[in-house]
Amino acid sequence: EVQLVESGGGMVQPGGSLRLSCAASGFTFSNYDMSWFRQAPGKEREFVAAISWSGGNRNYADSVKGRFAISRINAKNTVYLQMNSLKPEDTAVYYCNTHPPSPGYWGQGTQVTVSS
C-alpha cells in the first residue's frame, strides 16, 4: 500500500520559515522523481518543486524559486521542502507525490498558513 504522509506545516509570520517532510512507503522510493504541490482554497492544485530520483536535478515554480529548496534522503524514504521568506500567498495545503504525480498517491497534505 502506497502511503505519502506530509508533516511540518503550521502558521508562520511573513518572512518566516518552515520545513515540510514527506514520509513515503509502499513503493521503491529511490526509483522515483518526487514533487511538491500546493492547493489554496478555490484554486487548482499547482506545482511547487520536483527532485530527481538521485537528487541531482531540481526544478521549481517561478513563484518559489530562490526561497524554497527541495531535497531528499533516500535511505529515509523522505523528501523535504525547506521554505524560507514565506509570503501570505504561500498559504495552502501542501502535498507530496511522485513526479509526474500519481492520482492515487495523494495524501492528506499539511496546512501552511502565512499570516501576521
C-alpha positions as a printed Julia matrix, in Angstrom:
116×3 Matrix{Float64}:
   0.0    0.0     0.0
   1.43   3.32   -1.08
   1.45   5.97    1.6
   2.7    9.54    1.47
   2.45  11.34    4.79
   3.17  15.05    4.87
   4.09  16.87    8.06
   5.68  20.07    9.3
   3.05  22.61    8.37
   1.74  25.29   10.65
   1.25  29.0    11.0
   4.15  31.35   10.45
   4.61  35.1    10.06
   5.56  36.62    6.71
   9.29  36.27    6.23
   9.43  33.17    8.39
  10.48  29.63    7.56
   9.07  26.12    7.7
  10.46  22.73    6.74
   7.99  20.19    5.41
   8.61  16.45    5.37
   7.03  13.7     3.32
   7.45  10.13    4.51
   6.95   7.55    1.76
   6.2    3.86    1.97
   4.78   1.08   -0.19
   6.96   1.65   -3.25
  10.62   1.81   -4.18
  11.16   5.43   -3.24
  14.65   5.77   -4.67
  13.44   4.82   -8.17
  11.11   7.81   -8.49
  11.36  11.5    -9.05
   9.38  13.29   -6.33
   7.48  16.53   -6.18
   5.62  19.01   -4.01
   2.31  20.58   -4.98
   0.08  23.02   -3.16
  -3.56  23.99   -3.28
  -5.14  27.14   -1.91
  -8.91  27.36   -1.32
 -10.79  27.86   -4.57
  -7.69  27.31   -6.7
  -6.26  24.48   -8.73
  -3.51  22.36   -7.29
  -0.23  23.81   -8.55
   3.29  22.54   -8.96
   5.86  23.79   -6.45
   9.05  21.77   -6.82
  10.45  18.49   -8.09
  13.6   16.48   -7.48
  15.09  13.64   -9.49
  15.49  10.15   -8.1
  19.15  10.77   -7.27
  18.68  14.31   -6.02
  20.9   15.61   -8.78
  18.27  17.68  -10.57
  15.75  20.08   -9.07
  13.03  22.23  -10.58
  10.96  24.99   -9.0
   7.94  27.03   -9.84
   8.93  30.61  -10.6
   6.86  31.8    -7.66
   9.08  29.98   -5.14
  12.46  29.96   -6.87
  15.16  31.29   -4.59
  13.0   30.87   -1.49
  12.2   27.14   -1.38
  14.55  24.17   -1.57
  13.56  20.57   -2.21
  15.77  17.73   -1.01
  15.56  14.03   -0.3
  17.22  11.33    1.75
  16.56   8.05    0.0
  17.76   5.97    2.95
  14.94   7.53    4.98
  12.33   7.39    2.19
  11.75  11.06    2.83
  11.52  14.2     0.71
  11.71  17.67    2.24
  10.69  21.18    1.33
  12.55  23.98    3.06
  10.5   27.15    2.78
  12.12  30.49    3.56
  10.97  34.09    3.22
   7.38  32.94    3.33
   4.66  35.16    1.92
   0.9   35.2     2.56
   0.37  33.91   -0.98
   2.23  30.73    0.02
  -0.74  29.82    2.21
  -2.07  26.46    1.0
  -2.27  22.77    1.73
   1.0   21.21    0.61
   1.14  17.72   -0.86
   3.93  15.46   -1.99
   3.77  12.86   -4.73
   5.86  11.18   -7.37
   6.74  13.26  -10.41
   4.76  13.14  -12.57
   2.19  12.73   -9.79
   0.22   9.53   -9.48
  -3.5   10.22   -8.96
  -3.9    7.5    -6.35
  -0.96   8.64   -4.26
  -2.25  11.96   -2.88
  -2.18  12.04    0.91
  -3.83  14.32    3.42
  -1.4   17.18    2.9
  -0.15  19.61    5.51
  -1.55  23.09    6.01
   0.77  26.08    5.73
  -0.63  29.42    6.81
   1.42  32.59    6.42
  -0.18  35.45    8.31
   0.73  38.35   10.55
